[in-house]
Amino acid sequence: MKNVDFKSLISHCKEYGFIFPSSEIYDGLSAAYDYGPLGIELKNNIKQYWWKSMVQMHQNIVGLDAAIFMHPKTWKASGHVDAFNDPMIDNKDSKKRYRADQLIESYAEKIETKIQKDVDKAAKKFGDSFEEKQFRETNGRIIDRQKKIDYAINTMNQHLKDANMDGLKALIEELEIVDPEGGSRNWTDVRQFNLMFHTQLGAIAGEEDKLYLRPETAQGIFVNFLNVQKSTRQKLPFGIAQIGKAFRNEIVARQFIFRMREFEQMEMQFFVKPGEEMKWYDYWKQTRLEWHKALGTPAENLRFHDHDNLAHYANAAVDIEFKFPFGFRELEGIHSRTDFDLKSHQELSGKKLQYFDPTVNENYVPYVVETSIGCDRMFLSQIGQALREETVPDADGKDSTRTVMKLHPALAPIKAAVMPLLKNKEELVKASTDVFDKLKAHVICQYDEKDAIGRRYRRQDAIGTPYSITIDFDTLENNTVTIRDRDTLEQKRVKIDDVSKIVSDSCNINNIL
């Protein structure tokens, strides 16, 4: 069994109706994608899992759906107008544009790949007696390579902290980093690039009418803090959850749906008493990790990465990184945002955003702990780890290769496929239609009669359908059907009246909450 490569994954998503390039008939639009019939079902299931785990399962977390357009002062208060920048650099020869920090990070990743190869080679050589930590700390070549990584990342972080664009360029030149496209070292200066899209309000364009497409969903929660707290009579600690679109004018949008200019976030802001934020930061850090593991994600595909260079609003930040086909990257962020956001909006708006705490009989601005996950990245993580090629016996008992998407049943776009053994037998088609009509009220299912039954099984495997239900001539005699399990390939006869319960119980999202 092996996972498919990234290029094949992208092709599979288009072929089976998960994701299409946006505006493809006009040659597409860079870094914009449309979710197809199966993609939107999977995406909705991911959102439902997140929403239920956040809102339904917590007495003190409620939901919100704030507008994408907000008053321009919102983004002044949040710091986005002045500080929401990425360091941009161009190569003069290839005319390609890059983020300077990503070039340096890629340099470090290449060295880490070399280190890992040495570690893997040594582990294979020494077997059970191998101790990786000791090997990394004592092997001279690894020590030297690690020093290069530490120097590059630490120097970069200091330059980013100081907004030292000249220093970033000098570091790129010092490390002899080349253009990934053409190998040239002919770089422009590094300059700041603000990531917000802006548009105009009304028919007359002017600076006072400038609006921004929100670069994050969090600010809609902060400006509604008191509205939600008072209308729901919440007491600290409590949270506000939101799922919604956000927009960032990325310098380089790449790696399929991992980094796009229009994306969807699932965020929860948890308001706490000042001084208690680190307790809740640790709580949400572990809780969110367990949320990912509950889907069956292997522990080795997840890791924590603490931020070395904290954002202006944070006093602690960690990423949950996932092992994507192109390496470990951020999947979710947990941040202790202090009281920065509420205080900034309070100061600029002149409106108090304070909580009256009856236990101490005083007003204060709460601190905030944030959990933020990209819905699109979560989508990519799930199909990336689920899509595999494996060898299985065919109908004749011979080995054959199948492509199967082993999504958790609760996330699978289609829960069951209903198939007549033969499509030209009216009585089988009618019986199949009857089963489909009974099942569709309980789960998303699909009626499939095209091609031989073996091909239909393979097609359903490829889109992740947990169960295939075949109606044959025995069905007409005893009201039983054959139900086939996607993962085990086991086939068993069950009564038609039991099908809905079997599929519904197995695919119920409550199983993982």
Secondary structure, 3 states (H helix, E strand, C coil): CEECCHHHHHHHHHHCCCEEECCHHHCCCCCCEEECHHHHHHHHHHHHHHHHHHHHCCCCEEECCCCCECCHHHHHHHCHHHHCEEEEEEECCCCCEEEHHHHHHHHHHHHHHHHHHHHHHHHHHHHHHCCHHHHHHHCHHHHHHHHHHHHHHHHHHHHHHCCCHHHHHHHHHHCCCCCCCCCCCCECCCEEEECCCEEECCCCCCHHHEEEECCCCHHHHHHCHHHHHHHHCCCCCEEEEEEEEEECCCCCCCCHHHCCCEEEEEEEEEEECCCCHHHHHHHHHHHHHHHHHCCCCCHHHEEEEECCCCCCCCCEEEEEEEEECCEEEEEEEEEEEECHHHHHHHHHHCCCCCEEECCCCEEECCEEEEEEEEHHHHHHHHHHHHEEEEEEECCCCCEEEEEEECCCCCCCCCCEEEEECCCCCHHHHHHHHHHHHHHCCCCCEEECCCCCHHHHHHHHHHHCCCEEEEECHHHHHHCEEEEEECCCCCEEEEEHHHHHHHHHHHHCHHHHC
